[in-house]
Amino acid sequence: MDAAYVLASQSPRRVQLLKQMGVEFVADPAQTDETPRDGERPDCLARRLAVTKAIVVGRRHPGSLIIGADTVVAEGGQWYGKPKNDQNAREILRHLSGQRHQVYTGVAVWDPARGWGSTSIAVAHVTFRPLSALEIADYVQSGEPLDKAGAYAIQGRAGQWVVAFEGNLETVIGLPLDVLQKLLSYGNSGRRP
């Protein structure tokens, strides 16, 4: 028997946010290739990956409503997913130091039984104060940035670096609940947005 909702993610932050909505769900991560396509914009990448995750997991849960999400950080024409290693995390944080950047989170809801899906993208803007090499090294050594898009957790230690913020904090954390609730309402009613 399939659960009513399946979160196509293993992210503890997404799990925690979805629990706040009070819905019963299971988490079943999708193992997908997250390589961007040539010339793919960060918002399009986040949307595509959210949809791909939902569809992949939907094959395992054909009677459930599947929730997929993906987050991409972008600054100055560069995009950043999860860092590959400590060195890559330091490089990303050096790029974001003292800069205003964008965080895109794609959210997808897929109903495999009906062959119906809907998707949306949310964006937030974050500005960091300039960071010293020591701050960056200390943060990377903590291990916190290694599984986060853009190599930081705004709800963690990196929150102290933020000097300006526009948008929904949940977009930066990885699952904007206002967007998800809207998509789920369409999915549960059978209406299209």
C-alpha positions in Angstrom: 0.0 0.0 0.0 1.5 3.3 -1.1 1.6 6.3 1.2 -0.6 9.3 0.3 2.5 11.5 -0.2 6.1 10.6 -1.0 9.0 13.1 -0.7 11.6 12.3 -3.4 14.4 13.5 -1.2 16.7 12.4 1.7 17.3 16.0 2.8 16.7 16.3 6.6 15.8 19.9 6.0 13.1 19.1 3.5 11.8 16.3 5.7 11.6 18.7 8.6 9.8 21.4 6.6 7.3 18.9 5.2 6.6 17.6 8.7 5.6 21.2 9.6 2.7 20.9 7.2 1.3 18.0 9.2 0.9 15.7 6.3 1.7 12.0 6.5 4.5 11.0 4.1 7.4 8.8 3.5 10.8 9.9 2.2 12.2 8.0 -0.7 15.2 9.7 -2.4 15.7 9.6 -6.1 19.2 8.8 -7.4 19.4 11.1 -10.4 22.1 12.7 -12.5 22.2 16.4 -11.5 24.6 17.5 -14.2 23.4 20.7 -15.9 22.9 20.7 -19.6 25.0 23.1 -21.8 23.7 26.6 -21.3 21.0 25.6 -18.9 19.9 28.4 -16.6 19.9 27.8 -12.8 16.1 28.2 -12.5 15.5 25.8 -15.4 18.0 23.3 -13.8 16.2 23.5 -10.4 12.8 22.9 -12.1 14.1 20.0 -14.3 15.8 18.2 -11.4 12.7 18.6 -9.2 10.5 17.1 -12.0 13.0 14.3 -12.7 13.2 13.3 -9.0 9.4 13.2 -8.8 9.0 11.1 -11.9 11.7 8.6 -10.9 10.3 8.1 -7.5 6.8 7.9 -8.9 7.7 4.7 -10.7 8.2 3.1 -7.3 5.0 4.6 -5.8 2.4 4.6 -8.5 -0.5 5.2 -6.1 1.0 8.2 -4.3 1.4 11.9 -4.9 5.1 12.5 -5.3 6.9 15.7 -4.2 10.2 16.6 -5.8 12.4 19.5 -5.0 15.9 20.8 -6.0 17.8 23.9 -5.0 20.5 25.8 -7.1 22.5 28.9 -6.0 23.6 31.3 -8.7 25.8 34.4 -8.7 27.4 36.3 -11.6 26.5 33.8 -14.3 27.8 30.9 -12.2 25.5 28.3 -10.6 26.3 26.1 -7.6 24.8 22.9 -6.4 26.2 20.8 -3.6 30.0 21.0 -3.4 32.0 18.0 -4.5 34.5 18.2 -1.7 36.0 20.6 0.9 38.1 22.5 -1.7 35.1 23.0 -3.9 33.1 24.3 -0.9 35.8 26.8 -0.1 35.8 28.0 -3.7 32.1 28.4 -3.8 32.1 30.4 -0.5 34.9 32.6 -1.8 32.7 33.4 -4.8 29.7 34.2 -2.6 31.7 36.3 -0.1 30.4 39.9 -0.1 28.0 39.1 -3.0 24.3 39.2 -3.6 23.2 35.8 -5.1 20.1 34.0 -6.0 18.7 30.8 -4.7 16.2 28.9 -6.9 14.2 26.0 -5.6 12.1 24.0 -8.0 9.1 22.1 -6.6 7.2 19.5 -8.5 4.1 17.4 -7.6 3.5 14.3 -9.7 0.6 11.9 -9.7 1.7 8.8 -11.6 -1.7 7.2 -11.5 -3.4 10.1 -13.3 -0.3 11.1 -15.4 -0.7 14.6 -13.9 2.0 16.9 -12.6 2.6 20.5 -11.8 5.8 22.5 -11.1 6.8 25.9 -9.8 10.0 27.7 -9.1 10.7 30.0 -6.2 13.6 32.5 -5.9 15.2 34.3 -3.0 18.0 36.8 -3.0 20.7 36.6 -0.3 23.7 38.9 0.3 26.7 37.8 2.3 29.1 40.2 4.1 32.7 39.7 3.0 34.1 36.5 4.5 37.7 36.0 5.7 39.7 32.9 4.5 39.7 31.7 8.2 35.9 32.0 8.5 35.5 30.0 5.3 38.0 27.3 6.3 36.5 27.0 9.8 33.0 26.7 8.3 34.0 24.0 5.8 35.9 22.1 8.5 32.6 21.9 10.5 31.1 19.8 7.7 27.9 21.8 7.5 28.3 23.0 3.9 29.0 19.7 2.2 25.5 18.6 1.4 24.0 22.0 0.8 23.5 23.9 -2.5 25.8 26.8 -2.6 27.9 25.2 0.2 26.0 26.8 3.1 23.0 26.4 5.4 21.2 29.8 6.0 19.5 28.2 9.0 22.9 27.1 10.4 26.1 29.0 11.1 26.1 30.7 7.7 23.0 32.7 8.8 25.3 35.1 10.6 26.9 36.1 7.3 23.6 37.4 5.8 23.4 41.2 5.5 20.4 41.3 3.2 17.6 38.9 2.3 14.6 39.0 0.0 12.1 36.2 -0.5 11.0 33.1 1.5 13.5 31.6 3.9 12.1 28.1 3.1 13.2 28.7 -0.6 16.8 28.9 0.6 16.4 25.9 3.0 15.1 23.8 0.1 11.3 23.5 0.2 9.0 26.6 0.1 5.9 25.4 1.8 3.6 28.1 0.3 4.5 26.9 -3.2 4.1 23.3 -2.2 0.7 23.8 -0.6 -0.6 25.5 -3.8 0.7 22.6 -6.0 -0.8 20.0 -3.6 -4.1 21.7 -3.6 -4.2 21.3 -7.4 -3.0 17.7 -7.2 -5.6 16.8 -4.6 -8.5 18.5 -6.4 -7.6 17.3 -9.8 -7.6 20.9 -11.1 -4.9 22.3 -13.2 -3.2 25.6 -12.2 
